[in-house]
Amino acid sequence: MTNYDFIIAGGGTAGCILANRLTENGKYRVLMIEAGDERQNMWISIPAGFSKLLTNPRFNWRFQTEADDNLYGRTISVPRGKGVGGSSLINGMIYVRGQPQDYDAWEAGGAQGWGFRDIEKYFRKIENYALGDASRGKNGPMYLEQVGERFPVSDAFMAAAAEDGQPLNPDYNGKEQEGFGYYQVLQKGGRRWSVVDGYLAPARRRSNLTVETRAHITRLLFEGKRCAGLVYRKNGREFTVRAGRETILCMGAIQSPQVLELSGVGRPEVLRPLGIPVLHARANVGENYIDHFATRMNWRVKNAVTLNEMSRGWRLARQVASYYAAHKGILTLGTGLVHGFVKTSPSLPAPDVQYFFVHASYANAAERILDKQPGMTIGVAQLRPESTGTIHIKSGDPYAGPAICPHFLRARVDQECLVRGMQIARRIVGQPSMQRYVDYEMSPGEDTGSFDEWLDFARRNGQTIYHPIGTCRMGADEDAVTDLRLRVQGIDGLRIVDASVMPRMVSGNTQGAVMMVAEKGADMILEDAAA
């Protein structure tokens, strides 16, 4: 048994940030525990390598949803990063703050201190973005670049958006989110810049930080209603570690509720049938699961070379040479090239749909296998879905994945928003600037016209875009799992700092919001320790 001041459970985005911030002053001994390994793969630093890692069980937990009746009984992949750095090693690197209204809605719902005026400073603290105005951070640990590659088809798509009456917006993380432009990505000099690079690498030089890898957390250790540490397994042996101050769960919206339930914290009706004694009943552990659901519309392209062709044969050899010579070319690309944040109705105060444009199309999207013929794709995602699901354990085995039940498209507003978003995407592609490049619409196909046909396409083909949140919701109310300082209500010495505490979805990719939660959470932990 080993003693520390703080134990960080999970070495992903939030965990690496806390490992840095909690060791900065040199006062505290900190242990970070991660089930995966240290990063050791050439594809991690190459942005386009995400397609290689996203299906690799060494770097991805490869969770699956339960069969969803709303999607005709389909199961859907839910990738989550595995290893030191977590999902920041395998994601598409897109950085989005979200809209100020998102955080003001958190505050209006009872999360005092989490409005945009309170959290904006943390985004600036994170960011190192040379192109932004005074509202953007310039000296933070996370380097940001605008996608540097330009292609005739992507330029034409932006011109078509303008012809459709959409604004062009070079900085969707600035004063306004609405509009079209090139994505901002977590890269430095054309290479992936993960939280390991920005936060953990400087902290690893400190003697008060210990990082334990290949260590699978099995349960939390309790003394009455105080969390005293945790138990993990490594190399077939069981180890116990104690936290003198706090144990902090940073395992994400899927695994943080899973560990709570395995430890007897959660809904009695979930725990008792599995033979797990109820230590602390919390009805909303694993509830309020929200994720972004997206469709992918595809077009066959003419009069242009797309990624489909550029990623094969002699063209690929040329791109590889370009990358290793100057860190340029298609190997610097992630999951999105051009962004679009769109209002599907003029009466809306802010965008409700996000587009991901890339001049590529997948023969198999789940396995990231590209078409052989030229194509392009627009991913269409509703920004703030109202459908909620659940994530609960289905056995007492800590190595078994939980039951992930998203209930996508259950809410009528989600159905209507997504259909309008797809219709607007088709309308933009129909503008004059795109006509030189568009051959025909492959999916859903030009025959799709009625609301029911659009919705049927979404149900049959839509996927999550890997932004799970909400399963350990924070709030001031008694039903919240965590309070506004991210402490598990009714338990001493236990805090959660990850996407699971977010009460409502933010408008865009969630990694930026997770970083903000971790930075603010670190301040709270240090303030409470000092007091």
C-alpha positions in Angstrom: 0.0 0.0 0.0 1.3 3.4 -1.0 0.2 6.9 0.1 -0.2 10.0 -2.0 -1.8 13.4 -1.5 -3.8 13.1 -4.7 -4.6 10.1 -6.9 -5.8 10.8 -10.5 -7.7 7.9 -11.9 -7.3 8.1 -15.7 -4.5 9.4 -17.8 -6.5 11.1 -20.6 -7.1 14.7 -21.4 -8.3 15.8 -17.9 -5.9 13.5 -16.1 -2.8 14.9 -17.8 -3.9 18.5 -17.2 -4.4 17.7 -13.5 -1.1 15.9 -13.3 0.5 19.1 -14.4 -1.4 21.6 -12.3 -1.4 19.6 -9.0 2.3 19.1 -9.1 3.3 22.7 -10.1 3.8 24.1 -6.6 5.8 21.1 -5.4 3.7 20.7 -2.3 1.8 17.5 -3.1 2.6 13.9 -4.1 0.5 13.0 -7.0 -0.1 9.6 -8.6 -1.8 9.3 -12.0 -3.0 5.8 -12.9 -3.8 4.7 -16.5 -5.0 1.4 -17.8 -3.3 1.8 -21.2 0.4 2.2 -22.0 2.8 5.1 -22.8 2.4 6.2 -26.4 4.7 4.3 -28.6 3.5 4.4 -32.2 4.7 6.4 -35.2 1.1 7.3 -36.2 0.4 9.3 -33.0 2.3 12.4 -34.1 1.1 12.2 -37.7 -2.3 13.9 -37.8 -3.7 11.5 -40.5 -2.7 8.6 -38.3 -5.9 8.8 -36.4 -7.5 6.5 -39.0 -4.9 3.9 -38.1 -5.3 4.3 -34.4 -9.1 4.6 -34.2 -9.6 0.9 -34.8 -6.5 -0.3 -32.8 -7.5 -2.0 -29.5 -4.2 -0.9 -28.0 -5.2 2.8 -28.2 -9.0 2.5 -28.2 -11.3 0.8 -25.7 -13.6 0.1 -28.7 -16.9 0.3 -26.8 -20.2 -0.4 -28.5 -23.7 0.8 -27.8 -26.5 -1.6 -27.1 -28.9 -2.3 -29.9 -30.9 0.9 -30.3 -34.6 0.6 -31.3 -34.5 4.2 -32.5 -31.9 3.2 -35.1 -33.6 0.0 -36.2 -31.7 -2.1 -33.7 -28.2 -1.1 -34.8 -25.2 -1.0 -32.5 -22.7 1.8 -32.9 -19.0 2.1 -32.2 -18.1 4.4 -29.3 -14.3 4.9 -29.5 -12.5 6.1 -26.4 -8.8 6.7 -26.1 -6.7 4.2 -24.2 -3.2 5.0 -23.0 -1.4 8.1 -21.6 -3.0 11.0 -23.4 -6.3 9.3 -23.9 -8.5 10.4 -26.7 -6.1 13.3 -27.5 -3.9 10.7 -29.2 -6.5 9.3 -31.6 -9.1 12.1 -32.1 -9.5 14.4 -35.1 -7.7 17.3 -33.3 -10.6 19.7 -33.9 -10.7 22.4 -31.3 -14.0 24.1 -30.5 -14.8 26.2 -27.5 -18.6 26.1 -28.0 -20.9 29.0 -27.8 -21.0 31.4 -24.8 -24.7 30.6 -24.5 -23.8 26.9 -23.7 -22.1 27.8 -20.5 -24.6 30.5 -19.7 -27.3 27.8 -20.0 -25.3 25.7 -17.5 -25.4 28.6 -15.1 -29.1 29.2 -15.7 -29.7 25.6 -14.9 -28.1 26.1 -11.5 -24.4 25.7 -12.2 -23.4 29.0 -10.6 -19.8 29.9 -11.4 -19.8 28.0 -14.7 -21.2 30.8 -17.0 -19.1 32.0 -19.9 -17.8 35.1 -18.0 -16.4 32.7 -15.4 -14.8 30.1 -17.7 -13.6 32.1 -20.7 -10.3 32.8 -18.9 -9.6 29.1 -18.8 -9.9 28.8 -22.6 -7.4 31.6 -22.9 -5.1 29.8 -20.4 -5.2 26.6 -22.6 -4.7 28.2 -26.0 -1.6 29.1 -27.9 -3.2 30.5 -31.1 -1.2 33.0 -33.1 -4.0 34.0 -35.5 -6.7 35.0 -32.9 -7.7 38.4 -31.6 -7.4 39.5 -28.0 -10.2 37.1 -26.9 -7.9 34.2 -27.7 -5.1 32.7 -25.8 -1.5 33.3 -27.1 0.7 31.6 -24.6 -1.1 28.5 -23.4 0.4 24.9 -23.5 -1.9 23.7 -26.3 -0.8 24.8 -29.8 -3.5 25.5 -32.3 -3.2 25.9 -36.0 -5.7 26.6 -38.7 -5.9 23.7 -41.2 -3.1 24.7 -43.7 -4.0 22.7 -46.8 -6.2 24.2 -49.5 -7.9 22.4 -52.3 -10.1 23.5 -55.2 -13.1 21.5 -53.9 -12.9 22.9 -50.4 -12.5 26.5 -51.6 -15.5 25.9 -53.9 -17.6 24.6 -51.0 -16.9 27.8 -49.0 -17.8 29.9 -52.0 -21.0 27.9 -52.4 -21.9 28.6 -48.7 -21.5 32.3 -49.3 -23.7 32.0 -52.4 -26.3 30.4 -50.1 -26.2 33.4 -47.8 -24.0 31.9 -45.1 -21.4 34.1 -43.5 -17.7 33.2 -43.8 -16.0 33.2 -40.4 -12.2 32.7 -40.0 -12.5 32.3 -36.2 -15.5 30.3 -34.9 -13.9 30.4 -31.5 -13.9 34.1 -31.4 -16.8 36.5 -31.0 -19.2 34.6 -33.2 -19.5 30.9 -34.0 -21.8 31.1 -37.0 -20.2 30.7 -40.4 -17.8 28.7 -42.6 -14.1 28.5 -42.7 -11.1 26.2 -42.1 -11.0 24.3 -38.8 -8.6 25.0 -36.0 -6.7 21.9 -34.9 -4.4 20.9 -32.0 -1.2 20.8 -34.0 2.2 22.4 -34.0 4.1 22.6 -37.2 1.9 20.0 -38.9 2.2 17.5 -36.1 -0.4 16.4 -33.6 -0.1 18.3 -30.3 -1.7 16.2 -27.5 -2.1 16.8 -23.8 1.0 14.7 -23.3 3.0 17.3 -25.3 1.3 20.3 -23.8 0.8 19.3 -20.1 2.3 16.0 -19.1 5.8 16.3 -20.6 6.7 19.3 -18.5 5.3 17.6 -15.4 7.2 14.4 -15.9 10.4 16.1 -14.8 8.9 16.7 -11.3 9.8 14.3 -8.6 6.4 14.6 -7.0 4.6 13.0 -9.9 4.3 9.2 -10.4 2.6 7.8 -13.5 1.5 4.1 -13.2 0.6 2.6 -16.6 -1.0 -0.8 -17.6 -2.9 -0.5 -14.3 -6.6 -1.3 -14.5 -8.7 0.3 -11.7 -11.1 -2.2 -10.3 -12.8 -0.2 -7.4 -12.6 2.7 -5.1 -11.5 2.3 -1.5 -13.9 3.6 1.1 -13.7 4.2 4.8 -17.4 4.8 5.7 -18.5 7.7 3.5 -14.9 8.8 2.7 -13.0 7.7 -0.4 -9.6 6.8 0.9 -8.0 5.7 -2.4 -8.5 2.9 -4.9 -7.5 -0.6 -5.9 -6.0 -1.6 -9.3 -4.6 -4.7 -11.0 -1.4 -4.9 -12.8 0.5 -7.9 -14.2 -2.0 -10.2 -12.4 -1.5 -8.6 -9.0 -3.7 -6.4 -7.0 -2.5 -3.1 -5.5 -4.0 -0.6 -3.1 -3.1 3.1 -3.1 -4.3 5.7 -0.6 -5.0 9.4 -1.1 -4.5 11.6 1.9 -6.5 14.4 0.3 -8.5 13.4 -2.7 -9.1 10.7 -5.3 -10.1 12.3 -8.6 -11.9 10.4 -11.3 -10.8 11.5 -14.8 -12.0 8.4 -16.7 -14.6 10.1 -18.9 -18.3 9.8 -19.3 -18.3 6.0 -19.9 -15.8 4.8 -17.3 -16.2 7.3 -14.4 -19.8 6.1 -13.8 -18.7 2.5 -14.4 -16.1 2.7 -11.6 -18.6 4.4 -9.2 -21.1 1.6 -9.8 -18.5 -1.1 -9.4 -17.6 0.5 -6.0 -21.2 0.6 -4.8 -22.1 4.2 -5.7 -25.1 4.5 -7.9 -28.7 3.3 -8.5 -29.6 0.5 -6.1 -31.8 -1.1 -8.8 -28.7 -1.4 -11.0 -26.3 -2.6 -8.3 -28.2 -5.0 -6.2 -29.1 -7.5 -9.0 -25.4 -7.7 -9.8 -24.5 -8.5 -6.2 -22.8 -5.2 -5.5 -23.5 -3.8 -2.0 -24.9 -0.2 -2.1 -22.5 2.0 -0.3 -24.0 5.3 -1.4 -27.3 5.5 -3.4 -27.0 8.1 -6.2 -29.9 7.8 -8.6 -28.3 9.8 -11.4 -25.0 8.0 -11.7 -24.9 6.8 -15.4 -27.9 8.8 -16.3 -28.1 12.0 -18.6 -25.8 10.4 -21.2 -25.7 12.8 -24.2 -23.6 12.5 -27.4 -23.5 14.1 -30.8 -25.2 12.1 -33.5 -24.2 12.7 -37.1 -25.0 11.6 -40.6 -22.5 11.6 -43.5 -23.7 12.8 -46.9 -21.5 11.8 -49.8 -21.1 13.1 -53.4 -19.2 11.7 -56.3 -16.7 14.3 -57.4 -15.5 15.2 -61.0 -12.8 17.5 -62.3 -10.7 17.3 -59.1 -8.4 14.9 -57.3 -9.7 14.0 -53.8 -8.2 12.3 -50.8 -9.6 9.0 -52.2 -7.0 9.1 -54.9 -4.3 11.0 -53.1 -4.1 8.3 -50.4 -3.0 5.6 -52.8 -0.1 4.7 -55.1 2.3 7.2 -56.4 0.2 10.1 -55.1 0.5 8.8 -51.6 4.3 8.3 -52.0 4.5 12.0 -53.0 2.4 13.1 -50.0 4.6 11.0 -47.6 7.7 12.6 -49.0 6.1 16.1 -48.6 5.2 15.4 -45.0 8.6 14.1 -43.9 10.3 16.9 -45.8 8.2 19.8 -44.5 5.2 18.5 -42.4 2.8 19.5 -45.2 0.3 17.7 -47.3 -2.6 15.4 -46.7 -0.9 13.7 -43.7 -1.5 16.9 -41.7 -5.3 16.4 -42.1 -7.6 15.2 -39.4 -11.4 14.5 -39.5 -12.5 17.9 -40.8 -11.2 20.4 -43.4 -13.9 23.1 -43.6 -16.3 23.9 -40.8 -19.8 25.2 -41.0 -21.9 26.3 -38.0 -25.4 26.9 -39.3 -28.8 28.1 -38.1 -31.4 25.8 -39.5 -34.0 28.5 -39.0 -33.5 32.3 -39.2 -35.4 32.7 -36.0 -32.7 30.9 -34.0 -30.3 33.0 -31.8 -27.3 30.8 -32.6 -26.2 27.9 -34.8 -27.8 24.5 -34.1 -25.9 22.4 -36.7 -22.2 21.7 -37.3 -20.8 20.6 -40.7 -17.5 18.7 -41.2 -16.5 19.0 -44.9 -13.7 16.9 -46.3 -12.9 16.0 -49.9 -13.0 12.3 -49.3 -15.7 9.6 -49.0 -15.7 6.3 -47.2 -16.5 2.9 -48.6 -16.6 1.8 -44.9 -16.9 4.8 -42.4 -16.6 2.6 -39.3 -13.3 1.1 -40.5 -12.1 4.3 -42.2 -11.7 2.7 -45.6 -11.9 5.3 -48.4 -13.7 4.9 -51.7 -11.5 4.3 -54.8 -13.4 6.9 -56.9 -13.2 10.6 -56.2 -15.7 11.8 -53.5 -16.5 14.3 -50.8 -18.4 14.2 -47.5 -20.3 16.6 -45.4 -20.8 15.3 -41.8 -24.0 16.9 -40.3 -24.4 17.0 -36.5 -27.0 18.6 -34.3 -25.1 20.7 -31.8 -27.3 20.5 -28.7 -29.3 17.2 -28.8 -32.1 16.7 -26.3 -32.2 12.9 -26.5 -30.6 11.4 -23.4 -29.5 7.9 -22.6 -27.8 5.9 -19.9 -24.5 4.1 -19.2 -24.6 1.4 -16.6 -22.6 -1.7 -15.7 -24.1 -5.0 -16.7 -21.8 -7.2 -14.5 -19.5 -6.8 -11.5 -16.5 -7.6 -13.8 -14.3 -4.5 -14.0 -13.0 -5.6 -17.3 -16.4 -5.8 -19.0 -17.7 -2.8 -20.9 -20.9 -1.1 -19.6 -24.2 -1.1 -21.3 -24.3 2.1 -23.4 -27.8 3.1 -24.4 -27.9 6.5 -26.2 -31.5 6.6 -27.4 -30.4 8.7 -30.4 -33.1 10.7 -32.2 -35.7 9.9 -29.5 -36.6 13.6 -29.2 -38.6 15.1 -32.0 -36.6 18.3 -32.0 -33.5 16.3 -32.7 -35.1 14.6 -35.7 -36.3 17.9 -37.1 -33.0 19.7 -36.6 -30.9 17.0 -38.2 -33.2 16.7 -41.3 -33.1 20.5 -41.8 -29.3 20.4 -41.5 -29.0 17.8 -44.2 -31.4 19.7 -46.5 -29.3 22.9 -46.1 -26.1 20.9 -46.9 -27.7 19.7 -50.1 -28.8 23.2 -50.9 -25.3 24.6 -50.5 -23.8 21.9 -52.7 -26.4 22.9 -55.3 -25.0 26.4 -55.6 -23.1 27.5 -58.7 -19.6 27.3 -57.3 -19.9 23.6 -56.7 -21.4 22.6 -60.1 -18.0 22.2 -61.7 -17.0 19.5 -59.1 -20.2 17.6 -58.3 -21.1 14.6 -60.4 -24.0 13.3 -58.3 -25.2 12.7 -54.7 -24.3 9.2 -53.6 -26.0 9.3 -50.2 -28.7 9.7 -49.2 -29.4 10.2 -52.9 -31.3 12.7 -54.9 -34.5 10.7 -54.6 -34.6 11.4 -50.9 -37.1 14.2 -50.4 -39.7 13.8 -47.7 -39.1 14.3 -44.0 -39.6 10.6 -43.4 -37.1 9.6 -46.0 -34.5 11.9 -44.6 -35.1 10.6 -41.1 -35.0 7.0 -42.3 -31.5 7.7 -43.8 -30.4 9.2 -40.5 -31.7 6.2 -38.5 -30.0 3.7 -40.9 -26.7 5.4 -41.4 -26.0 7.9 -38.6 -23.1 7.4 -36.1 -22.0 9.0 -32.9 -19.1 11.4 -33.4 -17.6 10.4 -30.1 -18.5 13.2 -27.7 -20.1 11.5 -24.6 -20.9 13.7 -21.7 -23.2 14.1 -18.7 -23.3 10.8 -16.8 -22.1 12.3 -13.5 -23.8 15.6 -13.9 -22.8 18.5 -11.7 -25.4 20.8 -10.2 -26.6 22.6 -7.1 -29.6 20.3 -6.8 -29.8 17.2 -4.6 -30.2 14.9 -7.7 -26.8 16.0 -9.2 -24.0 13.5 -8.9 -21.4 16.1 -8.3 -21.7 19.5 -6.7 -20.5 22.8 -8.4 -16.9 22.1 -7.2 -17.1 18.7 -8.8 -17.1 16.8 -5.5 -19.3 13.6 -5.4 -22.2 14.5 -3.3 -22.4 12.6 0.0 -18.8 11.3 -0.3 -15.7 13.0 1.2 -12.4 12.9 -0.7 -13.8 12.0 -4.1 -14.1 14.4 -7.0 -14.8 13.9 -10.8 -13.1 16.1 -13.4 -14.0 15.0 -16.9 -16.8 15.2 -19.5 -19.2 13.3 -17.3 -19.8 16.3 -15.1 -21.1 18.5 -18.0 -24.8 19.1 -17.4 -25.7 19.9 -21.0 -24.0 19.4 -24.4 -21.7 22.2 -25.7 -22.0 23.3 -29.3 -19.2 21.4 -31.0 -16.3 19.0 -30.4 -16.0 18.5 -26.7 -12.2 18.2 -26.0 -11.8 22.0 -25.6 -14.6 22.0 -23.0 -13.0 19.0 -21.2 -9.7 21.0 -21.0 -11.6 24.0 -19.6 -13.3 21.8 -16.9 -9.9 20.3 -16.0 -8.2 23.7 -15.7 -11.1 25.1 -13.5 -11.2 21.8 -11.6 -7.5 22.1 -10.8 -8.0 25.6 -9.4 -10.8 24.3 -7.2 -8.8 21.4 -5.9 -5.8 23.5 -5.0 -8.1 26.2 -3.4 -9.8 23.5 -1.3 -6.4 22.0 -0.3 -5.0 25.3 0.7 -8.1 26.0 2.8 
